[in-house]
């Protein structure tokens, strides 16, 4: 277990994160409701970029989390990396510290705008470039997942707290794959067709996908970034990785290697596999890699 900076208690920190996360949920739910009324949509969407939209909800949650954490813990010395701040100026992200908070105030913005409910907030604390503490908030499902590598909680406001079930040992062919809804990636679709999973479901937000794996609604998630195209970033994977790993799953690249964080561009490119069973994960990665090579689907040199 990693020791927190001097003067910090993990239980008090988690209590603060719960309070802060539910405040963020109120913001997201408020704007989600407003988006269902067409008169408000143009005022809530802050840019015209269909591929990477930003809403007032993104900005308000970003402001809430960063200001409150900096005010509550002014002398800890940890740094903050957020998607919204990185979009403004990637070169101004000062993360030269052993301890770095990584925030995605609204993961799945397209789904948020579309009203599917598949959006989440991610907040992770990295220690020496490895995710140590993770928060994944799924407001529309009244779920707040928090994990510290040893323990995982699913906090709920309106319903009894969710009990985690052990993951069943399924054969590869019996698994349900969860994949992206809004990313047109023909290479990934071709790979999924060849892999032949029993069932494929689509949804936005990596946090929502990982939560679906922990709930037992799906078993595996594959992320494939095309060479030269956009890739997910640190803020997409850091928090979801912690909660899935703590629940008994794994998130790695195709070589079954841990993800590397805090690189100069924060990209998480290539092929990333998330599964519900860390004991079977290496075998899953090997099988997918062999199928990719056999069918010449992806260039590993890119």
VOPAGU-2260 file (C-alpha; in pm, 1 decimal, decimal comma):
REM VOPAGU-2260
SITE   aa  ch    i         X         Y         Z
SITE  UNK   A    0       0,0       0,0       0,0
SITE  UNK   A    1     132,9     343,4     -98,3
SITE  UNK   A    2     167,7     590,2     188,6
SITE  UNK   A    3     -11,5     919,8     133,4
SITE  UNK   A    4     173,5    1249,5     179,3
SITE  UNK   A    5     232,1    1338,5     544,4
SITE  UNK   A    6     -75,1    1470,2     721,5
SITE  UNK   A    7    -328,1    1296,7     495,2
SITE  UNK   A    8    -567,5    1025,1     607,4
SITE  UNK   A    9    -712,2     802,1     334,1
SITE  UNK   A   10   -1053,7     779,7     501,6
SITE  UNK   A   11   -1089,7    1157,4     534,0
SITE  UNK   A   12    -971,3    1202,2     176,5
SITE  UNK   A   13   -1227,5     952,0      46,7
SITE  UNK   A   14   -1501,7    1124,3     246,4
SITE  UNK   A   15   -1406,5    1455,8      85,1
SITE  UNK   A   16   -1404,5    1295,7    -260,1
SITE  UNK   A   17   -1754,3    1155,8    -203,8
SITE  UNK   A   18   -1893,1    1497,1    -107,1
SITE  UNK   A   19   -1721,7    1666,4    -399,4
SITE  UNK   A   20   -1828,2    1398,6    -648,6
SITE  UNK   A   21   -2195,6    1422,9    -558,4
SITE  UNK   A   22   -2177,1    1799,6    -601,9
SITE  UNK   A   23   -2034,4    1734,3    -948,4
SITE  UNK   A   24   -2319,8    1488,9   -1011,2
SITE  UNK   A   25   -2572,2    1763,4    -934,5
SITE  UNK   A   26   -2410,9    1987,3   -1196,0
SITE  UNK   A   27   -2403,7    1715,3   -1460,4
SITE  UNK   A   28   -2761,5    1604,1   -1395,1
SITE  UNK   A   29   -2883,4    1964,1   -1408,9
SITE  UNK   A   30   -2735,2    2025,2   -1752,9
SITE  UNK   A   31   -2831,9    1677,9   -1874,9
SITE  UNK   A   32   -3192,9    1764,2   -1799,4
SITE  UNK   A   33   -3161,2    2102,2   -1969,9
SITE  UNK   A   34   -3013,2    1945,6   -2283,8
SITE  UNK   A   35   -3335,6    1756,4   -2338,6
SITE  UNK   A   36   -3495,5    2091,9   -2415,3
SITE  UNK   A   37   -3378,0    2211,4   -2755,3
SITE  UNK   A   38   -3399,7    2578,1   -2652,1
SITE  UNK   A   39   -3106,9    2529,8   -2411,1
SITE  UNK   A   40   -2875,5    2313,6   -2621,8
SITE  UNK   A   41   -2697,4    2591,9   -2810,9
SITE  UNK   A   42   -2626,4    2776,1   -2486,1
SITE  UNK   A   43   -2482,5    2469,2   -2312,4
SITE  UNK   A   44   -2248,4    2356,8   -2593,1
SITE  UNK   A   45   -1947,8    2590,3   -2582,8
SITE  UNK   A   46   -1775,4    2500,9   -2910,2
SITE  UNK   A   47   -1873,2    2384,8   -3255,8
SITE  UNK   A   48   -1632,8    2091,2   -3271,6
SITE  UNK   A   49   -1849,8    1785,2   -3339,4
SITE  UNK   A   50   -1554,0    1550,0   -3286,7
SITE  UNK   A   51   -1455,6    1697,5   -2949,3
SITE  UNK   A   52   -1739,7    1907,1   -2804,6
SITE  UNK   A   53   -1715,4    2101,3   -2478,9
SITE  UNK   A   54   -2013,3    2198,4   -2267,2
SITE  UNK   A   55   -2075,2    2432,2   -1975,9
SITE  UNK   A   56   -2104,1    2117,2   -1764,1
SITE  UNK   A   57   -1743,0    2018,6   -1850,4
SITE  UNK   A   58   -1618,0    2359,7   -1746,3
SITE  UNK   A   59   -1823,0    2393,2   -1427,7
SITE  UNK   A   60   -1725,2    2050,5   -1295,8
SITE  UNK   A   61   -1362,3    2117,6   -1387,8
SITE  UNK   A   62   -1373,2    2445,5   -1195,2
SITE  UNK   A   63   -1549,0    2290,4    -896,1
SITE  UNK   A   64   -1308,0    1998,6    -853,4
SITE  UNK   A   65    -983,3    2188,0    -905,0
SITE  UNK   A   66   -1068,6    2491,4    -692,9
SITE  UNK   A   67   -1215,9    2288,1    -407,4
SITE  UNK   A   68    -922,7    2045,2    -391,6
SITE  UNK   A   69    -667,4    2325,1    -405,8
SITE  UNK   A   70    -851,1    2513,7    -132,6
SITE  UNK   A   71    -899,7    2207,0      89,2
SITE  UNK   A   72    -541,2    2084,6      53,6
SITE  UNK   A   73    -324,5    2391,7     -14,2
SITE  UNK   A   74       5,6    2260,0     122,9
SITE  UNK   A   75      27,2    1901,9      -0,3
SITE  UNK   A   76     240,0    1975,9    -305,3
SITE  UNK   A   77      51,1    1757,6    -548,8
SITE  UNK   A   78     -19,8    1877,3    -903,5
SITE  UNK   A   79    -333,9    1871,6   -1118,6
SITE  UNK   A   80    -382,4    1763,7   -1478,2
SITE  UNK   A   81    -727,2    1805,9   -1630,0
SITE  UNK   A   82    -859,0    1750,8   -1980,2
SITE  UNK   A   83   -1005,3    2098,7   -2003,1
SITE  UNK   A   84    -687,0    2274,0   -1890,4
SITE  UNK   A   85    -476,4    2059,8   -2123,6
SITE  UNK   A   86    -699,4    2158,5   -2415,9
SITE  UNK   A   87    -623,0    2524,3   -2347,6
SITE  UNK   A   88    -246,7    2476,7   -2351,2
SITE  UNK   A   89     -83,4    2135,4   -2331,9
SITE  UNK   A   90     259,2    2289,0   -2273,2
SITE  UNK   A   91     147,9    2467,4   -1957,6
SITE  UNK   A   92      56,3    2148,4   -1769,9
SITE  UNK   A   93     297,8    2147,1   -1476,1
SITE  UNK   A   94     289,1    1793,3   -1335,6
SITE  UNK   A   95     641,6    1772,1   -1195,2
SITE  UNK   A   96     549,3    1590,6    -876,2
SITE  UNK   A   97     530,0    1237,4    -739,3
SITE  UNK   A   98     161,1    1302,0    -675,3
SITE  UNK   A   99     -62,1    1410,9    -965,7
SITE  UNK   A  100    -441,2    1433,1    -975,9
SITE  UNK   A  101    -583,9    1355,5   -1321,8
SITE  UNK   A  102    -933,3    1483,7   -1399,4
SITE  UNK   A  103   -1181,9    1431,2   -1678,4
SITE  UNK   A  104   -1481,9    1635,5   -1565,3
SITE  UNK   A  105   -1709,6    1483,6   -1829,6
SITE  UNK   A  106   -1606,9    1167,1   -2009,1
SITE  UNK   A  107   -1851,1    1085,2   -2286,1
SITE  UNK   A  108   -1952,5    1439,1   -2378,4
SITE  UNK   A  109   -2114,7    1323,6   -2703,2
SITE  UNK   A  110   -2336,8    1082,0   -2513,5
SITE  UNK   A  111   -2407,9    1356,4   -2260,9
SITE  UNK   A  112   -2532,7    1580,2   -2543,4
SITE  UNK   A  113   -2723,9    1293,6   -2705,8
SITE  UNK   A  114   -2900,5    1212,7   -2379,3
SITE  UNK   A  115   -2801,4     845,3   -2356,0
SITE  UNK   A  116   -2693,8     871,4   -1991,1
SITE  UNK   A  117   -2359,6     705,2   -2066,4
SITE  UNK   A  118   -2128,6     974,1   -1933,0
SITE  UNK   A  119   -1903,1     989,1   -1629,4
SITE  UNK   A  120   -1657,9    1196,2   -1429,9
SITE  UNK   A  121   -1308,4    1053,2   -1379,0
SITE  UNK   A  122   -1072,6    1165,3   -1103,2
SITE  UNK   A  123    -752,9     975,2   -1023,5
SITE  UNK   A  124    -452,9    1030,6    -801,1
SITE  UNK   A  125    -127,3     907,9    -953,6
SITE  UNK   A  126     179,5     823,6    -747,6
SITE  UNK   A  127     502,9     816,6    -944,7
SITE  UNK   A  128     309,6     795,2   -1271,4
SITE  UNK   A  129      88,8     503,5   -1162,2
SITE  UNK   A  130    -280,8     537,3   -1069,9
SITE  UNK   A  131    -319,8     487,2    -695,8
SITE  UNK   A  132    -669,4     619,1    -616,8
SITE  UNK   A  133    -959,3     629,2    -861,4
SITE  UNK   A  134   -1303,8     789,6    -869,9
SITE  UNK   A  135   -1558,3     715,2   -1143,5
SITE  UNK   A  136   -1892,1     891,8   -1107,1
SITE  UNK   A  137   -2186,1     773,8   -1321,7
SITE  UNK   A  138   -2462,4    1022,3   -1231,8
SITE  UNK   A  139   -2746,1     875,5   -1435,8
SITE  UNK   A  140   -2703,2     539,5   -1260,4
SITE  UNK   A  141   -2657,6     692,2    -914,8
SITE  UNK   A  142   -2314,9     529,1    -886,9
SITE  UNK   A  143   -1992,7     659,7    -738,7
SITE  UNK   A  144   -1708,4     409,9    -771,5
SITE  UNK   A  145   -1402,2     472,8    -554,6
SITE  UNK   A  146   -1099,3     245,2    -525,9
SITE  UNK   A  147    -753,2     269,4    -372,4
SITE  UNK   A  148    -595,9     -48,0    -510,6
SITE  UNK   A  149    -695,7    -253,4    -206,5
SITE  UNK   A  150   -1060,3    -163,2    -144,5
SITE  UNK   A  151   -1343,3     -63,0    -376,3
SITE  UNK   A  152   -1671,2     106,3    -287,5
SITE  UNK   A  153   -1984,2     183,3    -484,6
SITE  UNK   A  154   -2152,1     473,6    -308,7
SITE  UNK   A  155   -2514,7     556,8    -395,3
SITE  UNK   A  156   -2745,1     835,4    -282,3
SITE  UNK   A  157   -3091,9     708,8    -369,0
SITE  UNK   A  158   -3043,8     330,3    -363,2
SITE  UNK   A  159   -2873,4      74,9    -140,0
SITE  UNK   A  160   -2500,2      54,1    -199,4
SITE  UNK   A  161   -2417,5    -201,9    -466,8
SITE  UNK   A  162   -2262,7    -530,3    -358,0
SITE  UNK   A  163   -1985,8    -651,2    -584,0
SITE  UNK   A  164   -2014,0   -1003,3    -718,4
SITE  UNK   A  165   -1718,2   -1220,3    -810,1
SITE  UNK   A  166   -1649,9   -1245,1   -1182,4
SITE  UNK   A  167   -1744,0   -1576,2   -1346,8
SITE  UNK   A  168   -1479,5   -1767,7   -1537,5
SITE  UNK   A  169   -1599,8   -1748,4   -1896,7
SITE  UNK   A  170   -1446,0   -1885,8   -2209,1
SITE  UNK   A  171   -1337,7   -1628,2   -2464,9
SITE  UNK   A  172   -1627,0   -1714,5   -2695,5
SITE  UNK   A  173   -1883,2   -1663,8   -2417,5
SITE  UNK   A  174   -1769,4   -1312,1   -2331,0
SITE  UNK   A  175   -1965,1    -993,6   -2388,7
SITE  UNK   A  176   -1762,6    -710,7   -2540,4
SITE  UNK   A  177   -1840,9    -347,4   -2466,2
SITE  UNK   A  178   -1715,8    -104,3   -2728,1
SITE  UNK   A  179   -1735,7     260,7   -2825,5
SITE  UNK   A  180   -2054,3     410,5   -2960,5
SITE  UNK   A  181   -1943,7     737,5   -3117,7
SITE  UNK   A  182   -1602,2     654,0   -3264,9
SITE  UNK   A  183   -1607,7     535,0   -3624,0
SITE  UNK   A  184   -1318,3     289,1   -3633,4
SITE  UNK   A  185   -1350,5      35,3   -3917,3
SITE  UNK   A  186   -1031,8    -146,7   -3816,3
SITE  UNK   A  187   -1171,1    -212,5   -3468,5
SITE  UNK   A  188   -1506,2    -318,8   -3610,4
SITE  UNK   A  189   -1328,3    -565,6   -3840,2
SITE  UNK   A  190   -1132,5    -706,2   -3545,6
SITE  UNK   A  191   -1450,2    -746,0   -3337,6
SITE  UNK   A  192   -1619,4    -934,4   -3621,8
SITE  UNK   A  193   -1329,4   -1178,4   -3643,9
SITE  UNK   A  194   -1300,1   -1226,8   -3265,3
SITE  UNK   A  195   -1659,9   -1349,2   -3256,1
SITE  UNK   A  196   -1770,7   -1256,2   -2907,7
SITE  UNK   A  197   -2104,3   -1393,1   -2789,9
SITE  UNK   A  198   -2247,1   -1041,5   -2758,3
SITE  UNK   A  199   -2134,5    -686,3   -2837,7
SITE  UNK   A  200   -2280,8    -379,5   -2666,2
SITE  UNK   A  201   -2196,4     -16,4   -2739,4
SITE  UNK   A  202   -2182,4     285,2   -2511,7
SITE  UNK   A  203   -1992,6     607,3   -2461,6
SITE  UNK   A  204   -1745,5     692,1   -2182,8
SITE  UNK   A  205   -1463,4     460,2   -2086,5
SITE  UNK   A  206   -1570,8     498,8   -1724,3
SITE  UNK   A  207   -1918,4     369,6   -1811,3
SITE  UNK   A  208   -1768,9      77,8   -2003,3
SITE  UNK   A  209   -1545,3     -20,9   -1712,7
SITE  UNK   A  210   -1835,8      13,5   -1468,1
SITE  UNK   A  211   -2039,9    -220,3   -1690,1
SITE  UNK   A  212   -1760,9    -478,2   -1661,3
SITE  UNK   A  213   -1756,5    -449,5   -1281,7
SITE  UNK   A  214   -2135,4    -487,3   -1268,0
SITE  UNK   A  215   -2106,0    -806,0   -1474,8
SITE  UNK   A  216   -2298,8    -666,7   -1770,9
SITE  UNK   A  217   -1994,5    -709,7   -1996,6
SITE  UNK   A  218   -1660,1    -885,8   -1971,4
SITE  UNK   A  219   -1407,2    -712,8   -2193,6
SITE  UNK   A  220   -1330,9    -379,8   -2359,5
SITE  UNK   A  221   -1090,2    -326,6   -2649,4
SITE  UNK   A  222    -959,8      18,0   -2741,3
SITE  UNK   A  223    -775,2      45,4   -3073,3
SITE  UNK   A  224    -624,1     376,0   -3182,6
SITE  UNK   A  225    -549,4     410,9   -3550,8
SITE  UNK   A  226    -197,7     532,9   -3635,4
SITE  UNK   A  227    -197,4     905,2   -3700,4
SITE  UNK   A  228    -543,7     950,7   -3550,1
SITE  UNK   A  229    -651,4    1078,2   -3210,3
SITE  UNK   A  230    -596,3     855,7   -2907,7
SITE  UNK   A  231    -749,7     840,8   -2561,0
SITE  UNK   A  232    -555,6    1027,4   -2295,9
SITE  UNK   A  233    -441,6     972,7   -1938,1
SITE  UNK   A  234    -766,0    1120,9   -1804,0
SITE  UNK   A  235    -966,4     863,1   -1997,9
SITE  UNK   A  236    -799,8     561,5   -1836,9
SITE  UNK   A  237    -638,1     648,5   -1501,4
SITE  UNK   A  238    -946,9     636,2   -1276,9
SITE  UNK   A  239   -1123,9     350,3   -1462,9
SITE  UNK   A  240    -804,0     144,9   -1443,0
SITE  UNK   A  241    -790,0     171,6   -1063,4
SITE  UNK   A  242   -1148,9      66,3   -1005,7
SITE  UNK   A  243   -1131,2    -230,6   -1244,2
SITE  UNK   A  244    -793,6    -347,3   -1113,7
SITE  UNK   A  245    -916,4    -326,7    -754,2
SITE  UNK   A  246   -1232,4    -519,0    -845,7
SITE  UNK   A  247   -1022,9    -807,8    -979,7
SITE  UNK   A  248    -979,8    -713,3   -1344,5
SITE  UNK   A  249    -694,3    -570,4   -1546,5
SITE  UNK   A  250    -615,5    -291,7   -1792,5
SITE  UNK   A  251    -303,1    -330,0   -2005,3
SITE  UNK   A  252    -171,4    -286,8   -2354,5
SITE  UNK   A  253    -179,5    -580,1   -2595,6
SITE  UNK   A  254     155,3    -706,5   -2458,8
SITE  UNK   A  255      -4,2    -737,0   -2111,3
SITE  UNK   A  256     209,0    -445,8   -1991,3
SITE  UNK   A  257      82,6    -178,1   -1753,0
SITE  UNK   A  258     -16,5     153,6   -1907,5
SITE  UNK   A  259     236,8     436,9   -1885,5
SITE  UNK   A  260     108,1     773,2   -1765,5
SITE  UNK   A  261     227,3    1132,8   -1772,4
SITE  UNK   A  262     409,9    1108,8   -2103,2
SITE  UNK   A  263     470,7    1437,1   -2284,5
SITE  UNK   A  264     147,8    1421,1   -2487,2
SITE  UNK   A  265     -59,5    1215,7   -2237,3
SITE  UNK   A  266    -161,1     978,6   -2518,8
SITE  UNK   A  267    -275,3     622,0   -2449,8
SITE  UNK   A  268    -236,2     492,9   -2802,4
SITE  UNK   A  269    -215,3     152,7   -2964,7
SITE  UNK   A  270    -434,1    -132,1   -2843,4
SITE  UNK   A  271    -558,5    -141,6   -2484,0
SITE  UNK   A  272    -743,0    -437,5   -2332,6
SITE  UNK   A  273    -959,6    -420,5   -2020,0
SITE  UNK   A  274   -1100,8    -745,7   -1883,5
SITE  UNK   A  275   -1276,2    -866,1   -1571,2
SITE  UNK   A  276   -1028,3   -1139,7   -1480,3
SITE  UNK   A  277    -664,8   -1059,5   -1408,9
SITE  UNK   A  278    -579,6   -1432,0   -1398,6
SITE  UNK   A  279    -701,3   -1482,6   -1755,8
SITE  UNK   A  280    -593,7   -1143,4   -1885,0
SITE  UNK   A  281    -256,4   -1250,1   -2024,5
SITE  UNK   A  282    -421,7   -1533,4   -2215,9
SITE  UNK   A  283    -685,8   -1292,6   -2350,8
SITE  UNK   A  284    -417,8   -1049,6   -2471,8
SITE  UNK   A  285    -220,3   -1330,2   -2635,6
SITE  UNK   A  286    -525,0   -1464,0   -2819,7
SITE  UNK   A  287    -625,1   -1122,2   -2950,9
SITE  UNK   A  288    -268,6   -1049,0   -3061,7
SITE  UNK   A  289    -243,6   -1378,5   -3249,5
SITE  UNK   A  290    -572,9   -1309,8   -3429,4
SITE  UNK   A  291    -455,0    -959,2   -3522,5
SITE  UNK   A  292    -128,3   -1097,1   -3664,5
SITE  UNK   A  293    -296,2   -1382,0   -3848,3
SITE  UNK   A  294    -540,6   -1147,6   -4020,1
SITE  UNK   A  295    -291,6    -860,6   -4068,9
SITE  UNK   A  296    -532,6    -617,3   -3904,7
SITE  UNK   A  297    -298,4    -375,5   -3728,7
SITE  UNK   A  298      59,8    -264,9   -3788,6
SITE  UNK   A  299     256,5    -310,8   -3465,8
SITE  UNK   A  300     540,0     -98,7   -3603,7
SITE  UNK   A  301     322,4     215,1   -3628,3
